[in-house]
Structure formats: C-alpha cells, structure tokens
Amino acid sequence: MAGKYAFGIDLGGTTVKEGLFNEKGEVLEKWEIPTRTEENGKNILPDIAKSLKDKIKEKKLDPSDILGIGIDVPGPVLDGGIVNNCVNLGWGVVNVPQELSGMLGGIKVEAVNDANAAALGEQWKGGGRGFKSMLMVTLGTGVGGGLIINGKIVNGSHGAGAEIGHMPVNPHEEETCGCGKKGCLEQYCSATGIVRIGRKRLEKTKKSTILVNNEELSAKTIFDAAKEGDEVAKEIVEEFGEILGRALANITAVTDPEAIVIGGGVSKAGDIVTDVVSRYYKPNAFHACRTCVIKLAELGNDAGMYGAVKMVL
C-alpha cells in the first residue's frame, strides 16, 4: 500500500472499534475487537496493540507510513492524553499515549475523551462541517458532551469539560443518578432517562395510549408513538424537549457556539428531536445565542473514530 495512513480507535466498554484511514481522512477498513475489562482492564491496551500490529502486517505497512494512532476513551482525559479514572474500563490514572506507543515501537498516539472525539468527528466530516465553534450532545445510555471553541477542544482543568450529562436540572428529584447526585440532565434526556419519565407519566395518566408500561418500553417506541400522534407519547417527548432545550440555553449562554449537533442513539428518531428541542431552546436562550443552529449528527457510531484519527492527521 502506497501513501500515508492513520488508525482511529473508538474504545468502548463492550467493544473496541478500529479503523484504517488514509491521509485524506477516508476510512479504508473497519473492524472490532472485544473490550476485556476484567482485572481492571489490564488487557485492553495490549489487545489493541496486537490488533494494530496484525493489521499493519496484513497490509504490509512500514511504520514510517503511519502518521499516528488516535484513540478515544470513555472518561476524563487531561492535556497530554492522560486518562483520569475511567470507571467503565476499570482504569485509574493511565498515560494511554505513552503506554500504547511503547507497545507499538514508538508510533505517535493521541488520546481524547470519547464525547470530544465525537465532536471533532462531526465537525470534520459530519453534521458540524463548516462551524468553528460547536457543542456536541450525545444522547445514549447516558448524556455526553463535547465542546469545540474556535477549532479547539475544551478539556477543562480536570478533563471534565462539557460533562453536561451531570449538570443539575431538577432540585426536587428524589432518585439518584449514576454519578451520585440527584436531578442530573442524564436522568431525563438519555435513552434510559426518557423511558424513566415515560414510565412515570404512564403511571399517572388516564388517557388512552398505544404505549405499554412494560419491559419493551424504549425511547424508540416513545418517539415512534409520538410520530403516529399518540397524545401521551407526545407529552413525554415535550417534557424531554423542554428539559434539554432549557439546559442547552444555559450552556450556550456560557459557551456561545455556532451550532449544537445532537448524536447518540436517541438522535436516530430524526427531526422530531431537533424540532422539540429547538422549540424550547430558542425562547430560553440569551438573545445573542438564539441563532445557534441545532442539527442532527451524521456519522453515527463512527463519529468517535473519525474524531480520534483527526487528532493525528
């Protein structure tokens, strides 16, 4: 293979997504390996190194052909790529670039938080193209955020920049969030949060609805029912939109991005998500921030991989 190449690694709690890219940022091949989190995740980096070595050998690449390896991690990442306690992987403080580079003969490695990587990826090749400053919001099992201001990722002092899922939005909440606090945005606007507020509404409502309060209730079934005109489902979606729209208005009053890009599994519901969020965002936003565009992400599960490789290209 002629030319220069880079690898993008999306390190998740269940699987590691890997991609081989050319220097133009085009993905040439993608594959996955399992994330072995047992024994405090001691096998994760060696497994990634072995997988990359195998691919380098398979493609007959010379180390001098590889511009670098970008890896995103589901936890706070300090400047310099040091991971500051990644609970999902069993890691404490790990210098990922140093350790992985050492296993690969000194090839350059850059590490970034997974939500920040998704933001970079969407800005580069997805829904955030053309915007220098943008906020990425990922609505999945949890709520994540990635903030880019004037082309630079905002990591913060402790690697927790744009950790929007754990901003308090309800001082009266009685249930505890996974972070230990109560009333976090994640408790209402993640996929699991939408189901939670949905179940509460279903327990109280006397209205007829196609939704059934059982194990099959999901964010998808709620949004699908709302699209079909189900009144209760529409109420749940409105509650979600109001909470997220108000939260984003608060965030943009501090960060003032040009665009907000919404990704994650919930975003697959489509325009209904951006429509309801915009409806509550605009009247609550500071007047100078009301022109902020709210868009859907475009890269799906590959956003983090693209963003990680962008770090080295």
Phi, psi and omega in degrees: 000128180263149178112189179246150187221164176213156177248139173247130183237124175251102186270107179253173182288341181247316181227158173250115177268132183232147179217144173258124183242152169272177186288351175273356182086019177266131181281128182261330181199145178230147176204172182225153169226156179288149175268114180267099185269356180295159181054048178056034174067026185293340183268352189298304182294318175300323178296317179296317180300317180296317180298318179292319178299318179297320181289321178300317179293316181299319183271000179056047179270143172270141179309330180290345178278349187261117181287332179159180180231126175254136182226131175257148188230137181280065180184174180296135179235122179278165174304137184096356175085011179280125180278127185257078179067104179244094188299318183298335182258352183082012183270148167266237176267120185228129175272086186299311180302317182295312184292313183290321177298321179297328179281346185242027174071023175094006176299138182298136178231134174241134178244146183210152175299147186296320179291323176295322178296318178299320178298313179299316181298315180292325178293325185280311189231003187234222186294344181262010180302134176093354181251128178280329181235124182207154175249126175262129178241121179252121181249096179229226175302325173236192174239122180243164179217147174223130185240128176238122178241123182050042175083000182243137176292137175262102180277328186084177184285337184237017181076014185246022178300137179062031175280065191287338182298340184245026169277133182290131179236352181215104182287352183259002181295138181257338180275148184267136175285164178299339180277351180103346177268182179232140176085024180286152177308322181301331182287351183236330191244357170283171177302317179290327178293321178297319177295321181298311180290332177294315179298320180296320180290322180295328179291331185262333188286151173247003180284151175287139182208149176279351178283140177240131184279071179227191185295341183276353178296130181216168176301322180296314182295327179292313180293322178298317180294322179297321178296330179277358177095007179297123188296317181292318178299320178297323178295320179295316179296321178297319179297315176303312183295322180293316181295313182289320180299316178294319180298317180293327176298320177294317182296316183289338176295338179262323190257332177051057177281165175282330185214153170242125180248122183257122179232197184088171185304322182297327183295343179294346176294340174093211188298337179302329180290306182293327180296312184288323179293317179298324183299328179260338179292307190302312181290343181261349182280151171301141190306324182289344184257000185290341180278357178304128183277135176249117186232164174271146174293160185238344189264355179059222183288353181269356185302315181297321180296317177298316181296321180296317181289332178298332180298333184252350181269000000 
